Every structure is written in C-alpha cells, then in structure tokens.
C-alpha cells in the first residue's frame, strides 16, 4: 500500500458510454504480485517479567495480483482485479483470523472507465482510502503510516493508520469523476461491512468485538498537479455509517498532503474518528486520532528518509498512545527488486504501562 507523491491510481481514460458492444479480443490477463521480507535485531522492554529482546524474520505484503483488462469497441476500458493474500503458515497462531496456512482473496472487484470517469463494484478499498496522501515510504515495502512491518512485542495500543478503514475491502460500489484542472471527486457506498482481517494485512486496525457497522458512505476530494515546478498532492475525506450500537454514530475524517521538488518529498496526514473502535466495529464514545509527517530524498536508484507517526486512543477511560520513528532507505537493484535498511523506535503507552522497542533491519522487497 505504498503511497508516494501523486501516486494515486489513474482514474481517467478516454471514451464515451455507448450502446452494447463487445470487445473484439478477450480481456488480457496478467499475473503479478509482491513479497516484502526483513531480518531484524529487536530490543524491547520486558513484558510481564518476560524478556522479549530477540531477532525477527518478517514475511509480509505477500500478495498475488490477477488482473484482466481490455478496451472495448466503444472505447471503454473494462476489467477485473483479484488480490490473493497468501497465508502466514509460519505464524505462532493457528486461528483463521490470522490467515494461518490459508490463501484468500483479500480483494475482488470489477471496473469500467471512460470519459465519464471510473466505476468500481466489488470487494476493494473505498474512495477515502484510494485518494489519500500521507508521509512517504522510503524503506522498500514499509513506512510508519500503516506499516507492513511493526517491530513491537507489546502489540499496537491503538491504530497506526491515517487511512479510512471503516469498510476497507468490503463489497461496495464506488465512482470517481474525471480529473479536471487537477481535481477529482470520489464516492463509495458499502451496504454491509464484513470482517476484513486488516490487522493481519498490516494496516494497524484493532480486531475487537463483532462487526456491527453497515450503510457506510465515503466521499473524498483530492488534487494532483504541478505548480511552478512543485509537485503537489492534497486530499480530504469523510466516512460515516450506521451502527446497531445504541448512541454510536461512526465517523472518520482526515486529510493528507505531499510536496515534491528536486528529489525531495515532504508528506503528512491527519486522521480522527468518533464512535469507531476498529474497522467495522462501532462503540459509543470510542475514537482515535493519528497524525504523521515525513521527508524523503530520491536520486537515481537511492531513496533515504525519516518519518514519524503519533496515535492516541481517545475513548473515555483509555490512556493508550503510540509513537513510531523510522529512519532508513532503499536501493533499487533492478526491475521490481529493492533492498533497504531501517531503524525503528516505537513507544507504546497502555494505561500505566510504558513499552519501548528498538529494531534495526535489512529488508528485501520483490515485485513481479
């Protein structure tokens, strides 16, 4: 889910909606994917008298992408996108919730695009998620906002993502307008939110309680363009839904920005929620607030940077806070193959308990 400057999916194509027509050739099918691996030396505070200083091997972002796409005789582009998430059969857990030993379709949706914009239907992220900007990722396959690799034995005390996750990956319908003068508007509707296992996907959502949210509406606006040599990306989003919980009115909102010039990318984002305890889970009085900022520099095959994220659980009676520092970089060895190093410092406060974790690691990310 790497987010870089002006890196949102292109949602504009030429063509006019016409009468029924069939493609003269079948849709072209391509198969790809990615795997991010890392070896870390981790130094964490003891938890409950148990020492957790150790080494770690991470295998994350393990996806197979199957895409079928083609241009119809009337100029429209149609396609299907299927993302297969490979199971973590090396996990200590044997629960289905952790996707242990299984391969499941994390996303599966169809789309149609043309001069009218882009229409999507199926299981995928909504407009609020897809149009969002945040702090840059400079380590291959990992960043502080929605990290794929999170090196803390304590486990996140609150969410570590500025992305809208209320209905992530659930079956929905979305529409994105054509981009006009750099601006684009998007909206999504999810009739029923289902369990999406985003914790296992590395998005930092807490899996607590049953899914009890439906009728989720999302609206997002972003800008992508260049002004006087400065590459600029801006967005704002608002997500709301209905809940079966009394007095719960789940809402998420946030904004993000990327500025790029001379190889530098400065980015950041802010997120706030009300009556949202976890993706798909509404709890009256629950809420989280997250912000992040980072700076990266790229030249040739090299990228280096530093980023910070801070999160707070604002639920009444809670005193949970997270902060993450990341410093590191990466080198592109070749097409789809990147190697990097990173240092993470994580502080987590859960009630009266305060944990620190430091880690230094080597990362190898392969896309195919």
C-alpha positions in Angstrom: 0.0 0.0 0.0 2.9 2.3 -0.7 1.9 5.9 -1.1 4.1 8.3 -3.0 3.8 11.7 -4.5 0.9 11.8 -7.0 0.8 8.0 -6.7 -3.0 7.5 -6.7 -4.4 5.2 -9.3 -5.1 6.8 -12.6 -8.9 7.0 -12.8 -9.3 8.8 -16.1 -9.5 7.3 -19.6 -10.9 8.4 -22.9 -14.2 7.1 -24.4 -17.9 7.7 -24.3 -20.6 5.5 -22.8 -22.3 4.0 -25.8 -24.8 1.2 -26.5 -24.0 -2.5 -26.0 -20.7 -3.6 -27.6 -18.3 -6.5 -27.2 -14.5 -6.4 -27.2 -13.1 -7.8 -30.4 -10.5 -9.6 -28.4 -10.7 -11.3 -24.9 -9.5 -9.3 -21.9 -5.8 -9.6 -21.4 -4.9 -11.4 -18.2 -1.7 -10.6 -16.3 -0.4 -12.1 -13.1 1.9 -10.4 -10.7 2.5 -9.8 -7.0 4.8 -8.8 -4.3 6.5 -10.1 -1.2 8.4 -8.0 1.4 10.8 -9.7 3.7 13.0 -8.5 6.5 15.6 -9.6 9.1 15.6 -7.6 12.3 17.5 -7.4 15.6 14.9 -6.2 18.1 15.5 -4.8 21.6 12.2 -4.4 23.5 11.4 -3.7 27.1 10.4 -6.8 29.2 6.7 -7.5 29.3 5.3 -9.0 32.4 8.7 -10.1 33.6 9.4 -11.9 30.3 12.4 -10.9 28.1 11.5 -10.1 24.5 14.8 -8.9 23.2 15.2 -11.1 20.1 15.7 -11.4 16.3 12.8 -11.4 13.9 12.2 -12.6 10.3 9.2 -10.9 8.7 7.4 -12.0 5.5 4.6 -9.6 4.7 2.7 -8.0 1.9 2.5 -11.5 0.4 0.1 -10.9 -2.5 -0.7 -12.4 -5.9 -2.5 -10.0 -8.2 -4.5 -11.3 -11.1 -5.8 -8.6 -13.5 -7.9 -9.0 -16.6 -8.3 -5.8 -18.6 -9.2 -4.8 -22.2 -10.5 -1.9 -24.3 -14.0 -2.5 -25.8 -15.0 -1.5 -29.3 -16.8 1.6 -27.9 -13.6 2.9 -26.3 -14.4 1.9 -22.7 -11.9 0.1 -20.6 -13.2 -2.9 -18.5 -11.5 -5.2 -16.1 -11.4 -7.4 -13.1 -8.8 -7.1 -10.3 -8.3 -10.0 -7.8 -5.8 -9.8 -5.0 -4.9 -13.1 -3.4 -3.3 -12.9 0.1 -1.0 -15.8 0.9 -1.3 -17.3 4.4 1.3 -16.9 7.1 1.7 -20.6 7.9 4.8 -19.8 9.9 2.7 -17.8 12.4 2.5 -19.0 16.0 -1.2 -18.6 15.8 -3.5 -21.3 14.3 -6.5 -19.1 14.1 -8.3 -18.4 10.9 -8.4 -14.7 11.9 -4.6 -14.6 11.3 -5.0 -16.3 7.9 -2.7 -19.1 9.1 -1.9 -21.5 6.3 -4.6 -20.2 4.0 -4.7 -18.2 0.8 -7.7 -16.0 0.5 -8.9 -13.3 -1.9 -8.4 -10.0 0.0 -9.9 -8.0 -2.8 -12.0 -8.9 -5.9 -13.8 -6.3 -7.9 -14.8 -5.3 -11.5 -14.4 -1.8 -13.0 -15.4 0.2 -16.0 -13.9 3.5 -17.1 -14.1 6.1 -19.8 -14.8 9.7 -20.4 -17.4 9.6 -17.7 -14.8 8.6 -15.0 -14.4 5.3 -13.3 -17.0 2.9 -11.8 -16.0 0.0 -9.5 -18.1 -2.7 -7.8 -17.0 -5.5 -5.5 -14.6 -6.1 -2.6 -12.0 -3.3 -2.5 -11.0 -0.2 -0.7 -13.2 2.9 -0.9 -12.7 6.4 -2.3 -11.5 7.7 1.1 -8.7 5.1 1.1 -7.6 5.2 -2.5 -7.4 9.0 -2.8 -5.4 9.6 0.4 -1.9 11.0 0.7 0.4 10.5 3.6 4.0 10.5 4.8 6.4 9.0 2.2 7.6 5.4 2.3 11.3 5.3 1.7 12.2 1.8 3.0 11.1 -0.9 0.5 7.7 -2.1 1.4 7.4 -0.3 4.8 6.6 3.0 6.4 5.2 4.5 9.6 1.7 5.0 8.3 0.0 1.6 8.1 3.3 -0.3 8.5 3.8 -3.7 6.9 6.5 -4.5 9.5 5.8 -3.3 13.1 8.5 -4.4 15.5 6.9 -4.3 18.9 6.3 -7.3 21.1 3.6 -5.3 23.0 1.3 -5.0 20.0 -0.1 -1.7 18.9 -2.0 0.1 21.7 -4.1 1.9 19.1 -4.4 2.2 15.4 -1.3 3.2 13.4 -3.0 4.4 10.2 -4.4 7.7 8.8 -6.4 5.8 6.2 -10.1 5.3 6.3 -10.6 1.6 7.3 -14.2 1.5 8.4 -15.3 -0.5 5.4 -11.9 -1.5 3.9 -12.0 -4.4 1.4 -15.8 -4.9 2.0 -18.1 -5.3 -1.0 -19.0 -1.8 -2.2 -19.8 0.4 -5.2 -17.5 3.4 -6.0 -17.4 6.2 -8.5 -14.6 8.6 -9.4 -15.0 11.6 -11.6 -12.6 12.5 -14.4 -9.8 14.7 -13.1 -10.5 18.4 -14.0 -7.9 21.1 -13.5 -6.1 18.6 -11.2 -9.1 17.9 -9.0 -11.0 14.7 -8.6 -14.0 13.7 -6.6 -14.8 10.1 -5.4 -17.5 8.4 -3.5 -18.3 4.9 -2.2 -21.2 3.1 -0.7 -20.9 -0.2 1.3 -24.3 -1.8 2.2 -22.8 -4.2 4.7 -19.4 -4.3 6.3 -17.8 -7.8 6.7 -14.8 -9.0 8.6 -11.7 -7.9 6.7 -8.9 -9.1 8.9 -7.0 -5.8 8.4 -4.8 -6.5 11.4 -3.2 -9.4 9.6 -2.9 -7.2 6.5 -0.6 -4.9 8.4 -2.9 -1.9 8.5 -2.9 -1.5 12.2 -6.6 -1.9 12.9 -7.6 -3.5 16.2 -9.7 -6.6 15.9 -12.0 -6.3 18.9 -15.7 -7.1 19.1 -18.1 -8.2 16.3 -18.6 -6.3 13.1 -21.7 -4.1 13.7 -21.5 -1.3 11.1 -23.3 -1.0 7.8 -24.6 1.6 5.3 -21.1 3.1 5.0 -20.8 6.3 2.9 -17.5 7.7 1.8 -16.7 11.0 0.0 -13.2 12.2 -0.9 -11.6 15.0 -2.9 -8.0 15.3 -4.0 -5.8 17.4 -6.1 -2.7 16.2 -8.2 -0.7 18.6 -10.2 2.5 20.7 -10.7 2.7 24.4 -9.8 5.8 26.3 -10.6 8.0 23.2 -10.6 6.5 22.0 -7.3 4.6 18.6 -7.4 1.6 18.9 -5.2 -0.9 16.3 -3.9 -3.7 17.1 -1.5 -6.7 15.2 -0.2 -9.6 15.3 2.3 -12.1 12.6 3.1 -15.2 11.9 5.2 -16.6 8.5 6.0 -19.8 7.7 8.0 -22.0 4.7 8.6 -24.9 3.2 10.6 -24.4 1.1 13.7 -26.5 -1.4 15.7 -25.0 0.0 18.9 -27.1 2.5 20.8 -25.8 6.1 20.7 -23.0 5.1 18.2 -22.7 7.2 15.1 -19.4 6.1 13.5 -17.5 8.8 11.6 -14.0 9.0 10.1 -12.4 12.1 8.5 -8.9 13.2 7.6 -6.6 14.9 5.1 -3.1 14.5 3.7 -0.6 16.3 1.6 2.6 15.6 -0.5 5.0 18.3 -1.7 7.8 17.3 -4.1 10.8 19.2 -5.6 14.4 18.5 -6.5 14.1 14.9 -5.5 12.6 15.7 -2.0 9.1 14.6 -0.9 7.6 16.1 2.2 4.4 14.4 3.2 2.0 14.1 6.1 -1.6 13.3 7.1 -4.1 13.6 9.9 -7.0 11.3 10.9 -9.7 11.5 13.5 -12.7 9.2 14.3 -15.8 9.2 16.5 -17.6 6.0 17.8 -15.1 3.8 15.9 -13.2 1.2 17.9 -11.8 -0.8 14.9 -12.6 -1.4 11.2 -16.3 -2.3 11.0 -16.7 -2.0 14.8 -18.7 0.8 16.4 -18.6 1.6 20.1 -20.3 4.7 21.6 -17.6 7.1 22.9 -14.7 5.4 21.1 -12.3 7.3 18.9 -8.7 7.6 17.8 -6.6 10.4 16.5 -3.5 9.9 14.3 -1.0 12.2 12.6 2.2 11.6 10.7 4.9 13.5 8.9 8.0 12.5 6.9 10.7 13.6 4.4 12.4 11.6 1.8 15.0 12.2 -0.9 15.5 10.2 -4.1 18.4 10.2 -6.5 18.9 7.6 -9.1 18.3 4.1 -7.5 18.7 5.5 -4.0 15.9 6.7 -1.6 16.5 7.8 2.0 14.3 9.5 4.6 12.9 9.9 8.1 9.2 9.8 9.3 7.2 10.0 12.5 3.7 8.9 13.5 1.8 9.5 16.7 -1.5 8.0 17.6 -3.9 8.4 20.6 -6.9 6.4 21.7 -9.5 9.0 22.7 -12.0 6.5 24.1 -13.3 7.5 27.6 -11.3 5.8 30.3 -8.4 4.9 27.9 -4.9 6.1 28.1 -3.3 4.4 25.1 -0.7 6.2 22.9 1.7 5.1 20.2 4.6 6.8 18.6 6.9 5.5 15.8 10.1 6.8 14.4 11.6 5.4 11.2 14.9 6.2 9.6 16.4 4.4 6.6 16.4 4.0 2.9 16.5 1.7 -0.1 18.3 0.9 -3.3 16.7 -0.4 -6.5 18.7 -3.4 -7.6 16.6 -3.9 -10.7 13.1 -4.0 -12.0 10.9 -4.8 -9.0 13.7 -5.7 -6.7 14.7 -3.4 -3.8 16.9 -3.8 -0.8 16.9 -1.4 2.2 17.8 -0.9 5.8 15.7 0.7 8.5 15.8 1.7 12.2 12.5 1.8 14.1 11.9 3.2 17.5 8.4 2.5 18.9 6.9 3.8 22.2 3.6 2.4 23.4 1.7 3.5 26.5 -1.2 1.3 27.6 -2.7 2.6 30.8 0.1 2.8 33.3 2.4 0.6 31.3 5.1 2.1 29.0 7.0 0.0 26.4 9.9 0.9 24.2 11.1 -1.1 21.2 14.1 -0.5 19.0 15.0 -2.5 15.9 17.5 -2.5 13.1 16.8 -4.5 10.0 17.6 -5.4 6.5 14.7 -5.5 4.0 14.3 -7.2 0.7 11.2 -6.5 -1.4 10.4 -8.2 -4.6 7.6 -7.3 -7.0 6.8 -9.5 -10.1 
